[in-house]
Amino acid sequence: MGEGPSRLPPSPPSRHGCGFLVLDKPAGLTSHDGVARVRRAYGLRRVGHGGTLDPAVTGVLPIALGPATRLLPYLPGDKIYRGTVQLGVRTGTDDLEGEVLERTAVPPLGPEDLERALGRFRGEILQVPPQVSAVHVEGQRAYARVRAGEQVALAARPVRIHGLDLLGWDAEHGRLELEVRCSAGTYVRALARDLGDALGCGGALASLRRTAALGFGLHQAITMERLASGPLPPLLDPLDVLVDLPRQRLDPAQLAPWRCGRSLPRTVEQLPEGPVAVLTPDGNLAGIARADGKGLLLPRLVFDAAG
């Protein structure tokens, strides 16, 4: 985070222009497109998203507006998806959008066979990202190199599958429906590919919908039509999302030193070392500090900074 606090423009997070919006992204729209539409709707330049969705994937796309963009690294990274895997096919992109490389007969499979295979992917696993992915390879995105005709060798990376549940199995068409609860950086397309390989027939992702990301869920999401029709939806208060962070409320005498970027004594008992949400005396978000384990809070992000 650097040596000193990052000072954000004056804008308490409860006001218009600083907060979060959750889009229910439709298929065919890129995450960048979603950001651009929110930027135009609210008339703000500083807008960003957390957790890119492929154009074909629908569902929860968290959008941060104004100074809230700097809070994205502090949100919980886990995500939840519901997807359909087509067995008996391998593609260049690990989903049905890509070129079909091979078709294979799906062997007779029952729920027990599927559960046994799924068990191999629960917990911490090593996963090779899809060739067409946003992973950097020598300074370029893998998808850019692949589309230029290259074959890239991507290293396996550790990811965690917190939950992997079989929701349905269509034996006639070789399709299974899954719910995946996973860490940031997990590719469900790669999971579909690897599951198909484990079952001996190949597999590719047929469809995918994200139902939760960064602490947001579908129940908070708005459609693109709702965004365009007005009036503008109210933004979500960052404090409603930073639920995993411990909190310390400033007393009135501490507010001015905090806004000047000064370290403050910790007042919350047994505050763990790490990020802390710092609140103003009236309960709004004043910024983010790091508890140093020695009784001090070191400012990292300061709202309404002085000087």
C-alpha positions in Angstrom: 0.0 0.0 0.0 3.1 2.3 0.2 4.6 4.3 3.0 1.7 6.7 3.8 -2.1 6.8 3.6 -3.8 7.3 0.4 -5.9 10.5 0.8 -9.3 10.4 -0.9 -11.3 13.4 -2.1 -13.8 14.8 0.4 -16.9 12.6 0.1 -18.4 10.7 3.0 -19.4 7.3 1.7 -23.1 7.7 2.4 -23.5 10.5 -0.1 -24.3 10.3 -3.8 -21.2 9.6 -5.8 -19.4 7.3 -3.4 -20.6 3.7 -2.9 -21.4 0.5 -4.7 -23.8 -0.6 -7.4 -24.5 -4.2 -8.4 -25.3 -5.0 -12.0 -27.0 -8.1 -13.1 -24.9 -8.3 -16.2 -26.6 -9.8 -19.3 -24.9 -12.1 -21.8 -23.1 -10.4 -24.6 -22.0 -7.4 -22.5 -18.4 -7.1 -21.3 -17.5 -5.9 -17.8 -15.9 -2.8 -19.3 -19.2 -2.1 -21.1 -21.0 -2.3 -17.8 -18.6 0.2 -16.2 -19.0 2.6 -19.1 -22.8 2.6 -18.8 -22.7 3.2 -15.1 -20.1 6.0 -15.6 -22.4 7.7 -18.1 -25.5 7.3 -16.0 -24.0 8.8 -12.8 -21.8 11.3 -14.6 -18.7 10.1 -12.7 -15.2 9.5 -14.1 -14.0 7.3 -11.3 -15.9 4.0 -11.7 -14.5 0.5 -11.5 -15.6 -3.1 -11.2 -14.6 -6.0 -9.0 -14.3 -9.5 -10.6 -14.4 -9.6 -14.4 -17.1 -11.6 -16.1 -16.7 -13.1 -19.5 -19.2 -11.6 -22.0 -21.2 -14.9 -22.2 -21.5 -15.1 -18.3 -24.4 -13.4 -16.6 -25.0 -12.2 -13.0 -23.4 -10.3 -10.2 -21.0 -7.6 -11.3 -20.0 -5.2 -8.4 -19.4 -1.7 -9.5 -17.6 0.9 -7.3 -18.2 4.6 -7.8 -16.1 7.5 -6.7 -13.7 7.0 -3.8 -15.2 3.6 -3.2 -13.1 2.3 -6.0 -10.2 2.3 -3.6 -12.1 0.0 -1.3 -12.3 -2.9 -3.8 -9.1 -4.7 -2.4 -10.7 -4.8 1.0 -13.9 -6.7 0.0 -14.2 -10.4 0.4 -12.9 -12.2 -2.7 -15.0 -15.4 -2.7 -17.6 -15.9 -5.4 -20.5 -18.2 -6.1 -21.6 -19.5 -9.5 -24.3 -21.8 -11.0 -23.2 -23.4 -14.2 -23.9 -26.2 -16.7 -21.1 -28.4 -17.9 -21.4 -30.3 -21.2 -19.6 -33.6 -21.1 -18.1 -35.3 -24.2 -16.6 -32.2 -25.8 -13.3 -30.3 -25.6 -12.9 -26.8 -27.0 -10.1 -24.3 -27.4 -11.7 -21.9 -24.8 -13.0 -24.6 -22.4 -16.6 -23.4 -23.0 -19.0 -23.9 -25.9 -18.1 -20.5 -27.3 -14.8 -21.8 -28.6 -13.7 -24.1 -31.5 -14.6 -27.7 -30.9 -11.3 -29.7 -30.8 -12.7 -33.2 -30.0 -16.0 -35.0 -29.3 -16.1 -38.1 -27.2 -18.9 -40.5 -26.2 -20.0 -39.9 -22.6 -19.7 -43.1 -20.6 -22.6 -44.4 -18.5 -22.5 -42.2 -15.3 -24.6 -42.2 -12.2 -24.8 -39.7 -9.3 -22.2 -41.7 -7.4 -19.7 -41.5 -10.3 -20.2 -37.8 -10.5 -19.9 -37.2 -6.8 -16.7 -39.2 -6.7 -15.2 -37.1 -9.5 -16.4 -33.8 -7.9 -14.7 -34.8 -4.7 -11.3 -34.4 -6.4 -11.9 -30.7 -6.9 -13.1 -29.7 -3.4 -10.7 -27.8 -1.2 -7.4 -26.3 -2.3 -6.4 -27.5 -5.8 -3.9 -26.5 -8.5 -5.7 -25.2 -11.6 -4.3 -24.4 -15.0 -6.2 -21.3 -16.4 -7.8 -21.6 -19.8 -5.7 -20.6 -22.8 -8.1 -17.8 -23.5 -8.0 -15.9 -20.2 -6.8 -12.6 -18.7 -3.7 -14.2 -17.1 -0.5 -12.2 -17.9 2.2 -14.0 -20.0 5.3 -11.9 -20.4 3.4 -8.7 -20.1 0.5 -9.6 -22.3 -2.9 -11.2 -21.6 -3.0 -14.8 -22.5 -6.1 -14.3 -24.7 -4.3 -11.7 -26.8 -1.4 -14.1 -27.5 -3.8 -16.9 -28.4 -5.9 -14.7 -30.7 -2.6 -13.8 -32.4 -2.0 -17.4 -33.2 0.3 -18.4 -30.3 0.1 -21.4 -28.0 0.8 -20.3 -24.4 2.0 -22.5 -21.5 0.2 -21.4 -18.4 1.4 -22.5 -15.0 -1.0 -24.2 -12.5 -2.1 -21.9 -9.7 -3.5 -22.7 -6.3 -7.2 -21.9 -5.9 -9.8 -23.0 -3.3 -13.1 -24.6 -4.0 -15.1 -24.0 -0.8 -18.1 -25.9 -2.1 -19.0 -27.9 -5.2 -22.5 -29.2 -5.3 -24.3 -31.3 -8.0 -27.6 -29.7 -8.6 -28.8 -31.8 -11.6 -27.7 -34.5 -14.0 -29.1 -35.0 -17.5 -27.7 -38.4 -18.5 -29.4 -38.3 -21.9 -27.6 -35.2 -23.0 -24.5 -35.5 -20.8 -25.1 -32.3 -18.9 -24.7 -31.6 -15.3 -25.6 -28.5 -13.3 -23.3 -27.3 -10.5 -23.0 -24.7 -7.8 -19.4 -23.6 -7.2 -18.3 -21.5 -4.2 -14.7 -20.6 -4.8 -11.9 -18.2 -4.1 -10.8 -15.3 -6.3 -8.9 -16.4 -9.4 -10.8 -19.6 -9.9 -11.9 -20.3 -13.5 -15.1 -22.3 -13.7 -14.3 -23.0 -17.4 -11.1 -24.7 -16.3 -13.1 -26.7 -13.7 -15.5 -27.9 -16.4 -12.5 -28.9 -18.5 -10.8 -30.8 -15.7 -14.0 -32.4 -14.5 -14.6 -33.8 -18.0 -11.0 -35.1 -18.1 -11.5 -36.8 -14.7 -14.6 -38.5 -16.1 -12.6 -39.6 -19.2 -14.7 -37.8 -21.9 -13.8 -34.2 -21.8 -16.0 -31.3 -20.8 -16.8 -27.7 -21.5 -18.8 -25.0 -19.8 -22.2 -24.6 -21.4 -23.5 -21.7 -19.4 -22.6 -19.8 -16.2 -24.3 -17.3 -13.9 -22.6 -15.6 -11.0 -24.9 -15.3 -8.0 -22.5 -13.7 -5.5 -19.2 -11.8 -5.6 -17.2 -9.6 -3.2 -19.9 -9.8 -0.6 -22.8 -8.8 -3.0 -25.6 -11.1 -4.1 -28.3 -11.2 -6.8 -30.9 -9.8 -4.4 -29.0 -6.5 -4.6 -28.5 -6.5 -8.4 -30.2 -4.2 -10.9 -30.7 -4.9 -14.5 -29.3 -2.7 -17.3 -32.9 -1.7 -18.2 -33.4 -0.4 -14.6 -30.2 1.6 -14.9 -31.3 3.2 -18.1 -34.9 3.9 -17.2 -34.2 6.1 -14.1 -34.4 7.5 -11.5 -30.9 6.4 -10.7 -30.7 3.6 -8.1 -29.3 4.6 -4.7 -25.7 3.5 -4.1 -24.9 0.9 -1.4 -23.1 2.1 1.6 -19.6 0.6 1.8 -20.1 -0.3 5.5 -22.8 -2.7 4.4 -20.2 -4.6 2.5 -17.1 -4.4 4.7 -18.7 -6.7 7.2 -15.6 -8.9 7.5 -13.4 -6.1 8.8 -13.2 -5.2 12.5 -14.2 -1.6 13.3 -13.1 1.2 15.4 -15.2 4.4 15.9 -13.2 7.6 16.4 -14.0 9.9 19.2 -14.5 13.6 18.2 -11.0 14.6 19.3 -9.5 11.9 17.0 -11.2 12.9 13.8 -8.9 15.9 12.9 -5.7 13.9 13.5 -7.1 11.0 11.4 -7.9 13.3 8.5 -4.3 14.5 8.7 -3.1 10.9 8.3 -1.8 10.4 11.8 -1.6 7.1 13.5 -4.1 6.5 16.3 -4.1 4.3 19.4 -6.2 1.2 19.1 -9.2 1.2 21.5 -11.0 -2.0 20.5 -9.9 -4.9 22.6 -8.1 -7.8 20.9 -8.1 -6.1 17.5 -6.3 -8.5 15.1 -3.4 -7.3 13.0 -4.6 -6.3 9.5 -7.1 -4.0 7.9 -9.7 -2.1 10.1 -12.7 0.0 9.1 -12.4 3.3 10.9 -15.7 5.1 11.6 -16.4 8.8 12.2 -18.0 9.6 15.6 -21.4 9.6 13.8 -20.8 6.2 12.4 -19.9 6.8 8.7 -16.8 5.3 7.1 -13.8 7.5 7.7 -11.4 5.2 5.9 -9.2 2.1 6.3 -6.4 1.6 8.8 -3.9 -1.3 9.4 -3.7 -2.5 13.0 0.1 -3.0 13.5 -0.3 -5.5 16.4 1.4 -3.0 18.8 -1.6 -1.0 19.7 -1.6 1.5 16.8 -3.9 2.0 13.8 -1.9 3.2 10.7 -4.0 5.1 8.2 -4.2 3.5 4.7 -7.2 5.2 3.1 -8.5 8.4 4.5 -11.9 9.9 3.5 -12.3 13.7 3.7 -8.6 14.1 4.2 -7.2 17.4 5.4 -4.3 19.1 3.6 
